[in-house]
Amino acid sequence: MADVGQDEEAGAGRAAVRLRRADQAVELMRSSGDTLGMAWALVNVTMAEGICDRFDAARAAYAEFLTVPSAAQHPRLRTWAELAAAWTELIVGSPAHALEHARLGLELCRPRGLRAIVDEFSCQL
């Protein structure tokens, strides 16, 4: 049983390092003036913090993302941000808020269609 606890500690340590790196990416993009890069980094932070059950930090990163005008209007990036926000709200026990984010994400996909976005991402892999 001691091995399980040590594995959990090691996993928590790795998660903390990864979260720190995600935050560093935001700061790097912010200091370089790359607002779109900063927005991408903020969405990464939103998702990572949500997955790590750090919901206040996830919500804060999402809220900051929304303040970046060019990013909030970027359909694919905004869709991903809404997915990250939906995940956070679902896990924290706010299914109504999760549904709002999910609906907005789907609505952003509608003009071109979800299939077109999936195809585009598939081509980039």
A tleap script that builds the chain and sets N, CA, C and O, in Angstrom:
source leaprc.protein.ff14SB
mol = sequence {
  NMET ALA ASP VAL GLY GLN ASP GLU GLU ALA
  GLY ALA GLY ARG ALA ALA VAL ARG LEU ARG
  ARG ALA ASP GLN ALA VAL GLU LEU MET ARG
  SER SER GLY ASP THR LEU GLY MET ALA TRP
  ALA LEU VAL ASN VAL THR MET ALA GLU GLY
  ILE CYS ASP ARG PHE ASP ALA ALA ARG ALA
  ALA TYR ALA GLU PHE LEU THR VAL PRO SER
  ALA ALA GLN HIE PRO ARG LEU ARG THR TRP
  ALA GLU LEU ALA ALA ALA TRP THR GLU LEU
  ILE VAL GLY SER PRO ALA HIE ALA LEU GLU
  HIE ALA ARG LEU GLY LEU GLU LEU CYS ARG
  PRO ARG GLY LEU ARG ALA ILE VAL ASP GLU
  PHE SER CYS GLN CLEU
}
set mol.1.N position { 0.805 -1.200 0.000 }
set mol.1.CA position { 0.000 0.000 0.000 }
set mol.1.C position { 0.848 1.265 0.000 }
set mol.1.O position { 0.425 2.292 -0.531 }
set mol.2.N position { 2.013 1.206 0.575 }
set mol.2.CA position { 2.881 2.383 0.613 }
set mol.2.C position { 3.273 2.808 -0.793 }
set mol.2.O position { 3.446 3.996 -1.061 }
set mol.3.N position { 3.415 1.834 -1.692 }
set mol.3.CA position { 3.776 2.168 -3.068 }
set mol.3.C position { 2.698 3.006 -3.738 }
set mol.3.O position { 3.005 3.918 -4.506 }
set mol.4.N position { 1.435 2.702 -3.452 }
set mol.4.CA position { 0.337 3.465 -4.045 }
set mol.4.C position { 0.404 4.916 -3.607 }
set mol.4.O position { 0.250 5.820 -4.428 }
set mol.5.N position { 0.632 5.149 -2.327 }
set mol.5.CA position { 0.746 6.517 -1.818 }
set mol.5.C position { 1.904 7.259 -2.450 }
set mol.5.O position { 1.793 8.442 -2.774 }
set mol.6.N position { 3.030 6.554 -2.627 }
set mol.6.CA position { 4.191 7.183 -3.258 }
set mol.6.C position { 3.898 7.505 -4.720 }
set mol.6.O position { 4.307 8.552 -5.224 }
set mol.7.N position { 3.189 6.602 -5.401 }
set mol.7.CA position { 2.809 6.860 -6.791 }
set mol.7.C position { 1.907 8.083 -6.889 }
set mol.7.O position { 2.053 8.902 -7.797 }
set mol.8.N position { 0.975 8.199 -5.951 }
set mol.8.CA position { 0.077 9.358 -5.949 }
set mol.8.C position { 0.857 10.645 -5.707 }
set mol.8.O position { 0.600 11.664 -6.347 }
set mol.9.N position { 1.810 10.593 -4.782 }
set mol.9.CA position { 2.635 11.777 -4.512 }
set mol.9.C position { 3.447 12.164 -5.739 }
set mol.9.O position { 3.543 13.340 -6.089 }
set mol.10.N position { 4.031 11.161 -6.387 }
set mol.10.CA position { 4.812 11.435 -7.598 }
set mol.10.C position { 3.923 12.011 -8.678 }
set mol.10.O position { 4.315 12.946 -9.377 }
set mol.11.N position { 2.727 11.460 -8.822 }
set mol.11.CA position { 1.783 11.976 -9.813 }
set mol.11.C position { 1.373 13.405 -9.519 }
set mol.11.O position { 1.275 14.233 -10.424 }
set mol.12.N position { 1.135 13.688 -8.245 }
set mol.12.CA position { 0.770 15.049 -7.848 }
set mol.12.C position { 1.920 16.006 -8.124 }
set mol.12.O position { 1.701 17.140 -8.548 }
set mol.13.N position { 3.141 15.550 -7.884 }
set mol.13.CA position { 4.314 16.388 -8.164 }
set mol.13.C position { 4.443 16.687 -9.649 }
set mol.13.O position { 4.731 17.820 -10.036 }
set mol.14.N position { 4.230 15.678 -10.476 }
set mol.14.CA position { 4.296 15.884 -11.932 }
set mol.14.C position { 3.196 16.826 -12.397 }
set mol.14.O position { 3.420 17.677 -13.259 }
set mol.15.N position { 1.999 16.671 -11.819 }
set mol.15.CA position { 0.897 17.558 -12.188 }
set mol.15.C position { 1.224 19.004 -11.821 }
set mol.15.O position { 0.946 19.920 -12.595 }
set mol.16.N position { 1.808 19.208 -10.653 }
set mol.16.CA position { 2.168 20.565 -10.220 }
set mol.16.C position { 3.189 21.175 -11.171 }
set mol.16.O position { 3.098 22.354 -11.512 }
set mol.17.N position { 4.157 20.377 -11.597 }
set mol.17.CA position { 5.161 20.878 -12.546 }
set mol.17.C position { 4.493 21.253 -13.860 }
set mol.17.O position { 4.806 22.293 -14.439 }
set mol.18.N position { 3.590 20.430 -14.329 }
set mol.18.CA position { 2.918 20.713 -15.608 }
set mol.18.C position { 2.036 21.948 -15.516 }
set mol.18.O position { 1.977 22.741 -16.455 }
set mol.19.N position { 1.354 22.117 -14.393 }
set mol.19.CA position { 0.537 23.314 -14.213 }
set mol.19.C position { 1.415 24.558 -14.178 }
set mol.19.O position { 1.056 25.592 -14.742 }
set mol.20.N position { 2.550 24.459 -13.524 }
set mol.20.CA position { 3.483 25.597 -13.481 }
set mol.20.C position { 3.959 25.942 -14.887 }
set mol.20.O position { 4.056 27.115 -15.246 }
set mol.21.N position { 4.253 24.922 -15.676 }
set mol.21.CA position { 4.701 25.163 -17.054 }
set mol.21.C position { 3.594 25.796 -17.890 }
set mol.21.O position { 3.869 26.660 -18.723 }
set mol.22.N position { 2.371 25.387 -17.685 }
set mol.22.CA position { 1.256 25.993 -18.414 }
set mol.22.C position { 1.124 27.465 -18.055 }
set mol.22.O position { 0.906 28.307 -18.927 }
set mol.23.N position { 1.257 27.773 -16.767 }
set mol.23.CA position { 1.212 29.179 -16.327 }
set mol.23.C position { 2.377 29.971 -16.917 }
set mol.23.O position { 2.223 31.133 -17.295 }
set mol.24.N position { 3.547 29.327 -16.991 }
set mol.24.CA position { 4.716 30.000 -17.577 }
set mol.24.C position { 4.481 30.307 -19.049 }
set mol.24.O position { 4.922 31.344 -19.545 }
set mol.25.N position { 3.787 29.411 -19.751 }
set mol.25.CA position { 3.483 29.654 -21.161 }
set mol.25.C position { 2.606 30.888 -21.314 }
set mol.25.O position { 2.803 31.686 -22.231 }
set mol.26.N position { 1.643 31.044 -20.420 }
set mol.26.CA position { 0.783 32.245 -20.454 }
set mol.26.C position { 1.645 33.484 -20.275 }
set mol.26.O position { 1.524 34.443 -21.038 }
set mol.27.N position { 2.503 33.470 -19.286 }
set mol.27.CA position { 3.351 34.645 -19.008 }
set mol.27.C position { 4.313 34.934 -20.152 }
set mol.27.O position { 4.553 36.094 -20.484 }
set mol.28.N position { 4.860 33.897 -20.748 }
set mol.28.CA position { 5.761 34.071 -21.889 }
set mol.28.C position { 5.030 34.735 -23.057 }
set mol.28.O position { 5.546 35.671 -23.667 }
set mol.29.N position { 3.850 34.255 -23.356 }
set mol.29.CA position { 3.069 34.836 -24.457 }
set mol.29.C position { 2.622 36.255 -24.121 }
set mol.29.O position { 2.618 37.132 -24.985 }
set mol.30.N position { 2.248 36.475 -22.871 }
set mol.30.CA position { 1.830 37.817 -22.447 }
set mol.30.C position { 2.994 38.799 -22.615 }
set mol.30.O position { 2.814 39.894 -23.147 }
set mol.31.N position { 4.191 38.402 -22.157 }
set mol.31.CA position { 5.340 39.308 -22.217 }
set mol.31.C position { 5.823 39.538 -23.642 }
set mol.31.O position { 6.447 40.560 -23.925 }
set mol.32.N position { 5.542 38.600 -24.543 }
set mol.32.CA position { 5.960 38.772 -25.931 }
set mol.32.C position { 4.944 39.570 -26.745 }
set mol.32.O position { 5.211 39.947 -27.886 }
set mol.33.N position { 3.774 39.826 -26.149 }
set mol.33.CA position { 2.742 40.567 -26.861 }
set mol.33.C position { 1.921 39.706 -27.812 }
set mol.33.O position { 1.135 40.233 -28.599 }
set mol.34.N position { 2.094 38.394 -27.750 }
set mol.34.CA position { 1.368 37.465 -28.614 }
set mol.34.C position { 0.029 37.135 -27.958 }
set mol.34.O position { -0.080 36.167 -27.205 }
set mol.35.N position { -0.983 37.943 -28.248 }
set mol.35.CA position { -2.263 37.762 -27.567 }
set mol.35.C position { -2.954 36.461 -27.947 }
set mol.35.O position { -3.583 35.826 -27.100 }
set mol.36.N position { -2.844 36.054 -29.209 }
set mol.36.CA position { -3.473 34.795 -29.594 }
set mol.36.C position { -2.747 33.617 -28.938 }
set mol.36.O position { -3.389 32.672 -28.480 }
set mol.37.N position { -1.431 33.670 -28.892 }
set mol.37.CA position { -0.670 32.642 -28.190 }
set mol.37.C position { -1.018 32.597 -26.718 }
set mol.37.O position { -1.126 31.519 -26.132 }
set mol.38.N position { -1.196 33.770 -26.113 }
set mol.38.CA position { -1.580 33.829 -24.711 }
set mol.38.C position { -2.955 33.203 -24.517 }
set mol.38.O position { -3.191 32.501 -23.534 }
set mol.39.N position { -3.858 33.459 -25.453 }
set mol.39.CA position { -5.203 32.894 -25.353 }
set mol.39.C position { -5.155 31.364 -25.434 }
set mol.39.O position { -5.828 30.676 -24.666 }
set mol.40.N position { -4.360 30.841 -26.363 }
set mol.40.CA position { -4.205 29.378 -26.457 }
set mol.40.C position { -3.669 28.840 -25.136 }
set mol.40.O position { -4.153 27.827 -24.631 }
set mol.41.N position { -2.673 29.514 -24.581 }
set mol.41.CA position { -2.093 29.068 -23.316 }
set mol.41.C position { -3.122 29.129 -22.187 }
set mol.41.O position { -3.145 28.247 -21.329 }
set mol.42.N position { -3.963 30.143 -22.177 }
set mol.42.CA position { -5.002 30.249 -21.154 }
set mol.42.C position { -6.009 29.107 -21.250 }
set mol.42.O position { -6.478 28.604 -20.229 }
set mol.43.N position { -6.337 28.700 -22.461 }
set mol.43.CA position { -7.248 27.566 -22.615 }
set mol.43.C position { -6.576 26.292 -22.103 }
set mol.43.O position { -7.222 25.457 -21.471 }
set mol.44.N position { -5.282 26.146 -22.377 }
set mol.44.CA position { -4.547 25.000 -21.823 }
set mol.44.C position { -4.600 25.016 -20.303 }
set mol.44.O position { -4.828 23.982 -19.675 }
set mol.45.N position { -4.393 26.173 -19.719 }
set mol.45.CA position { -4.448 26.296 -18.262 }
set mol.45.C position { -5.850 25.968 -17.765 }
set mol.45.O position { -6.002 25.261 -16.769 }
set mol.46.N position { -6.866 26.467 -18.439 }
set mol.46.CA position { -8.250 26.185 -18.044 }
set mol.46.C position { -8.498 24.684 -17.994 }
set mol.46.O position { -9.029 24.169 -17.010 }
set mol.47.N position { -8.111 23.984 -19.059 }
set mol.47.CA position { -8.335 22.544 -19.113 }
set mol.47.C position { -7.492 21.830 -18.061 }
set mol.47.O position { -8.003 20.968 -17.346 }
set mol.48.N position { -6.226 22.171 -17.958 }
set mol.48.CA position { -5.340 21.490 -17.011 }
set mol.48.C position { -5.792 21.697 -15.568 }
set mol.48.O position { -5.820 20.751 -14.780 }
set mol.49.N position { -6.142 22.922 -15.229 }
set mol.49.CA position { -6.589 23.197 -13.864 }
set mol.49.C position { -7.890 22.456 -13.557 }
set mol.49.O position { -8.068 21.943 -12.453 }
set mol.50.N position { -8.786 22.401 -14.521 }
set mol.50.CA position { -10.042 21.677 -14.324 }
set mol.50.C position { -9.812 20.195 -14.116 }
set mol.50.O position { -10.425 19.584 -13.240 }
set mol.51.N position { -8.931 19.612 -14.919 }
set mol.51.CA position { -8.620 18.192 -14.784 }
set mol.51.C position { -7.991 17.901 -13.425 }
set mol.51.O position { -8.200 16.830 -12.856 }
set mol.52.N position { -7.228 18.846 -12.914 }
set mol.52.CA position { -6.558 18.673 -11.616 }
set mol.52.C position { -7.427 19.112 -10.438 }
set mol.52.O position { -6.938 19.245 -9.316 }
set mol.53.N position { -8.714 19.336 -10.696 }
set mol.53.CA position { -9.662 19.720 -9.651 }
set mol.53.C position { -9.327 21.042 -8.982 }
set mol.53.O position { -9.630 21.244 -7.806 }
set mol.54.N position { -8.710 21.930 -9.721 }
set mol.54.CA position { -8.417 23.280 -9.218 }
set mol.54.C position { -9.388 24.231 -9.930 }
set mol.54.O position { -9.021 24.981 -10.834 }
set mol.55.N position { -10.634 24.161 -9.480 }
set mol.55.CA position { -11.726 24.790 -10.208 }
set mol.55.C position { -11.689 26.310 -10.202 }
set mol.55.O position { -12.022 26.938 -11.207 }
set mol.56.N position { -11.294 26.904 -9.098 }
set mol.56.CA position { -11.204 28.368 -9.063 }
set mol.56.C position { -10.154 28.856 -10.059 }
set mol.56.O position { -10.361 29.853 -10.750 }
set mol.57.N position { -9.027 28.147 -10.128 }
set mol.57.CA position { -7.980 28.521 -11.076 }
set mol.57.C position { -8.443 28.304 -12.517 }
set mol.57.O position { -8.112 29.093 -13.401 }
set mol.58.N position { -9.200 27.245 -12.752 }
set mol.58.CA position { -9.730 26.995 -14.097 }
set mol.58.C position { -10.692 28.106 -14.513 }
set mol.58.O position { -10.638 28.609 -15.635 }
set mol.59.N position { -11.563 28.473 -13.592 }
set mol.59.CA position { -12.517 29.552 -13.893 }
set mol.59.C position { -11.799 30.876 -14.116 }
set mol.59.O position { -12.191 31.655 -14.985 }
set mol.60.N position { -10.761 31.133 -13.346 }
set mol.60.CA position { -10.000 32.381 -13.507 }
set mol.60.C position { -9.311 32.429 -14.868 }
set mol.60.O position { -9.303 33.471 -15.524 }
set mol.61.N position { -8.737 31.312 -15.293 }
set mol.61.CA position { -8.079 31.279 -16.606 }
set mol.61.C position { -9.100 31.471 -17.720 }
set mol.61.O position { -8.833 32.186 -18.686 }
set mol.62.N position { -10.261 30.843 -17.599 }
set mol.62.CA position { -11.328 31.010 -18.589 }
set mol.62.C position { -11.788 32.473 -18.630 }
set mol.62.O position { -11.970 33.040 -19.707 }
set mol.63.N position { -11.972 33.067 -17.470 }
set mol.63.CA position { -12.404 34.471 -17.419 }
set mol.63.C position { -11.366 35.381 -18.064 }
set mol.63.O position { -11.721 36.325 -18.770 }
set mol.64.N position { -10.094 35.104 -17.828 }
set mol.64.CA position { -9.057 35.920 -18.462 }
set mol.64.C position { -9.067 35.714 -19.972 }
set mol.64.O position { -8.894 36.664 -20.735 }
set mol.65.N position { -9.270 34.470 -20.400 }
set mol.65.CA position { -9.372 34.179 -21.834 }
set mol.65.C position { -10.432 35.061 -22.488 }
set mol.65.O position { -10.209 35.607 -23.569 }
set mol.66.N position { -11.570 35.199 -21.842 }
set mol.66.CA position { -12.670 35.981 -22.415 }
set mol.66.C position { -12.327 37.454 -22.576 }
set mol.66.O position { -12.997 38.159 -23.331 }
set mol.67.N position { -11.297 37.935 -21.885 }
set mol.67.CA position { -10.912 39.342 -21.995 }
set mol.67.C position { -10.023 39.608 -23.210 }
set mol.67.O position { -9.734 40.763 -23.522 }
set mol.68.N position { -9.593 38.557 -23.891 }
set mol.68.CA position { -8.732 38.703 -25.067 }
set mol.68.C position { -9.642 38.758 -26.293 }
set mol.68.O position { -10.103 37.717 -26.760 }
set mol.69.N position { -9.912 39.969 -26.830 }
set mol.69.CA position { -10.933 40.107 -27.879 }
set mol.69.C position { -10.710 39.204 -29.099 }
set mol.69.O position { -11.648 38.554 -29.561 }
set mol.70.N position { -9.501 39.156 -29.617 }
set mol.70.CA position { -9.273 38.351 -30.822 }
set mol.70.C position { -9.481 36.872 -30.536 }
set mol.70.O position { -9.890 36.125 -31.425 }
set mol.71.N position { -9.210 36.441 -29.326 }
set mol.71.CA position { -9.359 35.035 -28.974 }
set mol.71.C position { -10.818 34.660 -28.777 }
set mol.71.O position { -11.268 33.610 -29.234 }
set mol.72.N position { -11.542 35.521 -28.100 }
set mol.72.CA position { -12.946 35.222 -27.837 }
set mol.72.C position { -13.745 35.117 -29.132 }
set mol.72.O position { -14.799 34.482 -29.158 }
set mol.73.N position { -13.254 35.731 -30.202 }
set mol.73.CA position { -13.933 35.678 -31.499 }
set mol.73.C position { -13.404 34.557 -32.396 }
set mol.73.O position { -13.948 34.326 -33.476 }
set mol.74.N position { -12.361 33.864 -31.967 }
set mol.74.CA position { -11.752 32.779 -32.746 }
set mol.74.C position { -12.595 31.518 -32.538 }
set mol.74.O position { -12.605 30.965 -31.438 }
set mol.75.N position { -13.311 31.050 -33.585 }
set mol.75.CA position { -14.301 29.983 -33.360 }
set mol.75.C position { -13.724 28.689 -32.787 }
set mol.75.O position { -14.295 28.138 -31.847 }
set mol.76.N position { -12.636 28.201 -33.312 }
set mol.76.CA position { -12.102 26.929 -32.811 }
set mol.76.C position { -11.539 27.080 -31.403 }
set mol.76.O position { -11.744 26.219 -30.547 }
set mol.77.N position { -10.837 28.167 -31.171 }
set mol.77.CA position { -10.262 28.400 -29.856 }
set mol.77.C position { -11.362 28.607 -28.818 }
set mol.77.O position { -11.291 28.078 -27.709 }
set mol.78.N position { -12.361 29.369 -29.184 }
set mol.78.CA position { -13.471 29.615 -28.255 }
set mol.78.C position { -14.233 28.318 -27.981 }
set mol.78.O position { -14.682 28.084 -26.859 }
set mol.79.N position { -14.378 27.479 -29.007 }
set mol.79.CA position { -15.041 26.187 -28.811 }
set mol.79.C position { -14.279 25.355 -27.789 }
set mol.79.O position { -14.874 24.755 -26.894 }
set mol.80.N position { -12.949 25.324 -27.932 }
set mol.80.CA position { -12.127 24.573 -26.999 }
set mol.80.C position { -12.231 25.162 -25.584 }
set mol.80.O position { -12.291 24.422 -24.603 }
set mol.81.N position { -12.253 26.476 -25.490 }
set mol.81.CA position { -12.397 27.128 -24.187 }
set mol.81.C position { -13.727 26.751 -23.540 }
set mol.81.O position { -13.796 26.503 -22.337 }
set mol.82.N position { -14.774 26.713 -24.349 }
set mol.82.CA position { -16.091 26.343 -23.819 }
set mol.82.C position { -16.110 24.889 -23.359 }
set mol.82.O position { -16.753 24.563 -22.361 }
set mol.83.N position { -15.413 24.017 -24.077 }
set mol.83.CA position { -15.301 22.624 -23.654 }
set mol.83.C position { -14.596 22.536 -22.300 }
set mol.83.O position { -15.042 21.814 -21.408 }
set mol.84.N position { -13.503 23.267 -22.154 }
set mol.84.CA position { -12.765 23.269 -20.886 }
set mol.84.C position { -13.633 23.807 -19.753 }
set mol.84.O position { -13.620 23.271 -18.645 }
set mol.85.N position { -14.379 24.857 -20.031 }
set mol.85.CA position { -15.259 25.435 -19.013 }
set mol.85.C position { -16.401 24.471 -18.678 }
set mol.85.O position { -16.793 24.349 -17.517 }
set mol.86.N position { -16.929 23.793 -19.689 }
set mol.86.CA position { -17.999 22.816 -19.452 }
set mol.86.C position { -17.496 21.688 -18.562 }
set mol.86.O position { -18.183 21.274 -17.628 }
set mol.87.N position { -16.299 21.194 -18.851 }
set mol.87.CA position { -15.711 20.130 -18.029 }
set mol.87.C position { -15.616 20.587 -16.572 }
set mol.87.O position { -16.016 19.863 -15.660 }
set mol.88.N position { -15.092 21.774 -16.367 }
set mol.88.CA position { -14.929 22.291 -15.010 }
set mol.88.C position { -16.270 22.365 -14.294 }
set mol.88.O position { -16.399 21.915 -13.156 }
set mol.89.N position { -17.258 22.931 -14.957 }
set mol.89.CA position { -18.571 23.105 -14.316 }
set mol.89.C position { -19.256 21.766 -14.048 }
set mol.89.O position { -19.942 21.608 -13.039 }
set mol.90.N position { -19.073 20.819 -14.941 }
set mol.90.CA position { -19.677 19.504 -14.740 }
set mol.90.C position { -19.069 18.815 -13.526 }
set mol.90.O position { -19.789 18.274 -12.687 }
set mol.91.N position { -17.740 18.835 -13.435 }
set mol.91.CA position { -17.061 18.160 -12.334 }
set mol.91.C position { -17.339 18.845 -10.998 }
set mol.91.O position { -17.429 18.184 -9.963 }
set mol.92.N position { -17.473 20.173 -11.025 }
set mol.92.CA position { -17.703 20.893 -9.775 }
set mol.92.C position { -19.157 20.741 -9.301 }
set mol.92.O position { -19.488 21.132 -8.182 }
set mol.93.N position { -20.013 20.180 -10.144 }
set mol.93.CA position { -21.395 19.939 -9.746 }
set mol.93.C position { -22.369 21.006 -10.195 }
set mol.93.O position { -23.400 21.221 -9.558 }
set mol.94.N position { -22.047 21.677 -11.291 }
set mol.94.CA position { -22.941 22.699 -11.857 }
set mol.94.C position { -23.352 22.295 -13.273 }
set mol.94.O position { -22.914 22.908 -14.246 }
set mol.95.N position { -24.193 21.265 -13.388 }
set mol.95.CA position { -24.541 20.785 -14.735 }
set mol.95.C position { -25.235 21.834 -15.602 }
set mol.95.O position { -25.074 21.820 -16.822 }
set mol.96.N position { -25.996 22.733 -15.002 }
set mol.96.CA position { -26.659 23.770 -15.793 }
set mol.96.C position { -25.630 24.690 -16.445 }
set mol.96.O position { -25.759 25.044 -17.617 }
set mol.97.N position { -24.602 25.078 -15.674 }
set mol.97.CA position { -23.547 25.922 -16.246 }
set mol.97.C position { -22.748 25.149 -17.289 }
set mol.97.O position { -22.364 25.703 -18.319 }
set mol.98.N position { -22.499 23.870 -17.021 }
set mol.98.CA position { -21.784 23.034 -17.997 }
set mol.98.C position { -22.558 22.982 -19.303 }
set mol.98.O position { -21.970 23.077 -20.380 }
set mol.99.N position { -23.862 22.834 -19.216 }
set mol.99.CA position { -24.694 22.770 -20.414 }
set mol.99.C position { -24.656 24.084 -21.190 }
set mol.99.O position { -24.649 24.073 -22.421 }
set mol.100.N position { -24.633 25.205 -20.490 }
set mol.100.CA position { -24.522 26.509 -21.163 }
set mol.100.C position { -23.232 26.585 -21.982 }
set mol.100.O position { -23.249 27.006 -23.139 }
set mol.101.N position { -22.125 26.177 -21.381 }
set mol.101.CA position { -20.836 26.201 -22.090 }
set mol.101.C position { -20.848 25.229 -23.273 }
set mol.101.O position { -20.364 25.553 -24.358 }
set mol.102.N position { -21.398 24.051 -23.055 }
set mol.102.CA position { -21.448 23.056 -24.133 }
set mol.102.C position { -22.310 23.557 -25.290 }
set mol.102.O position { -21.937 23.402 -26.453 }
set mol.103.N position { -23.445 24.149 -24.982 }
set mol.103.CA position { -24.323 24.677 -26.046 }
set mol.103.C position { -23.623 25.788 -26.826 }
set mol.103.O position { -23.718 25.840 -28.052 }
set mol.104.N position { -22.925 26.672 -26.125 }
set mol.104.CA position { -22.210 27.741 -26.810 }
set mol.104.C position { -21.124 27.154 -27.700 }
set mol.104.O position { -20.945 27.598 -28.834 }
set mol.105.N position { -20.406 26.172 -27.205 }
set mol.105.CA position { -19.383 25.521 -28.009 }
set mol.105.C position { -19.965 24.899 -29.271 }
set mol.105.O position { -19.392 25.027 -30.353 }
set mol.106.N position { -21.099 24.227 -29.133 }
set mol.106.CA position { -21.749 23.626 -30.309 }
set mol.106.C position { -22.262 24.690 -31.269 }
set mol.106.O position { -22.178 24.528 -32.486 }
set mol.107.N position { -22.788 25.766 -30.724 }
set mol.107.CA position { -23.286 26.857 -31.567 }
set mol.107.C position { -22.156 27.458 -32.400 }
set mol.107.O position { -22.358 27.812 -33.561 }
set mol.108.N position { -20.984 27.570 -31.814 }
set mol.108.CA position { -19.839 28.114 -32.544 }
set mol.108.C position { -19.427 27.193 -33.694 }
set mol.108.O position { -18.864 27.650 -34.689 }
set mol.109.N position { -19.705 25.913 -33.555 }
set mol.109.CA position { -19.369 24.948 -34.610 }
set mol.109.C position { -20.364 24.997 -35.773 }
set mol.109.O position { -20.031 24.613 -36.894 }
set mol.110.N position { -21.562 25.460 -35.509 }
set mol.110.CA position { -22.650 25.347 -36.465 }
set mol.110.C position { -22.428 26.016 -37.829 }
set mol.110.O position { -22.778 25.419 -38.846 }
set mol.111.N position { -21.863 27.226 -37.894 }
set mol.111.CA position { -21.771 27.860 -39.216 }
set mol.111.C position { -21.036 27.013 -40.254 }
set mol.111.O position { -21.443 26.967 -41.415 }
set mol.112.N position { -19.976 26.353 -39.852 }
set mol.112.CA position { -19.232 25.520 -40.796 }
set mol.112.C position { -19.555 24.054 -40.617 }
set mol.112.O position { -19.279 23.229 -41.488 }
set mol.113.N position { -20.138 23.743 -39.488 }
set mol.113.CA position { -20.476 22.362 -39.202 }
set mol.113.C position { -19.383 21.668 -38.416 }
set mol.113.O position { -18.193 21.867 -38.661 }
set mol.114.N position { -19.802 20.865 -37.483 }
set mol.114.CA position { -18.873 20.143 -36.645 }
set mol.114.C position { -17.976 19.225 -37.459 }
set mol.114.O position { -16.797 19.076 -37.138 }
set mol.115.N position { -18.506 18.612 -38.497 }
set mol.115.CA position { -17.708 17.686 -39.312 }
set mol.115.C position { -16.528 18.415 -39.952 }
set mol.115.O position { -15.435 17.856 -40.029 }
set mol.116.N position { -16.726 19.648 -40.411 }
set mol.116.CA position { -15.642 20.412 -41.031 }
set mol.116.C position { -14.528 20.687 -40.026 }
set mol.116.O position { -13.348 20.637 -40.375 }
set mol.117.N position { -14.896 20.975 -38.793 }
set mol.117.CA position { -13.890 21.242 -37.772 }
set mol.117.C position { -13.127 19.967 -37.434 }
set mol.117.O position { -11.904 19.993 -37.301 }
set mol.118.N position { -13.835 18.858 -37.293 }
set mol.118.CA position { -13.171 17.584 -37.012 }
set mol.118.C position { -12.217 17.236 -38.146 }
set mol.118.O position { -11.090 16.807 -37.899 }
set mol.119.N position { -12.660 17.417 -39.389 }
set mol.119.CA position { -11.794 17.137 -40.536 }
set mol.119.C position { -10.556 18.017 -40.521 }
set mol.119.O position { -9.453 17.547 -40.801 }
set mol.120.N position { -10.733 19.284 -40.196 }
set mol.120.CA position { -9.604 20.205 -40.163 }
set mol.120.C position { -8.583 19.782 -39.120 }
set mol.120.O position { -7.383 19.770 -39.395 }
set mol.121.N position { -9.052 19.431 -37.913 }
set mol.121.CA position { -8.139 18.981 -36.865 }
set mol.121.C position { -7.470 17.669 -37.251 }
set mol.121.O position { -6.287 17.479 -36.968 }
set mol.122.N position { -8.195 16.768 -37.887 }
set mol.122.CA position { -7.627 15.496 -38.296 }
set mol.122.C position { -6.488 15.684 -39.284 }
set mol.122.O position { -5.494 14.959 -39.238 }
set mol.123.N position { -6.629 16.650 -40.169 }
set mol.123.CA position { -5.595 16.923 -41.157 }
set mol.123.C position { -4.329 17.484 -40.511 }
set mol.123.O position { -3.232 17.317 -41.044 }
set mol.124.N position { -4.477 18.141 -39.377 }
set mol.124.CA position { -3.330 18.754 -38.712 }
set mol.124.C position { -2.546 17.765 -37.867 }
set mol.124.O position { -1.426 18.057 -37.449 }
set mol.125.N position { -3.125 16.593 -37.612 }
set mol.125.CA position { -2.426 15.607 -36.759 }
set mol.125.C position { -1.357 14.863 -37.492 }
set mol.125.O position { -0.690 14.008 -36.909 }
savepdb mol mol.pdb
quit
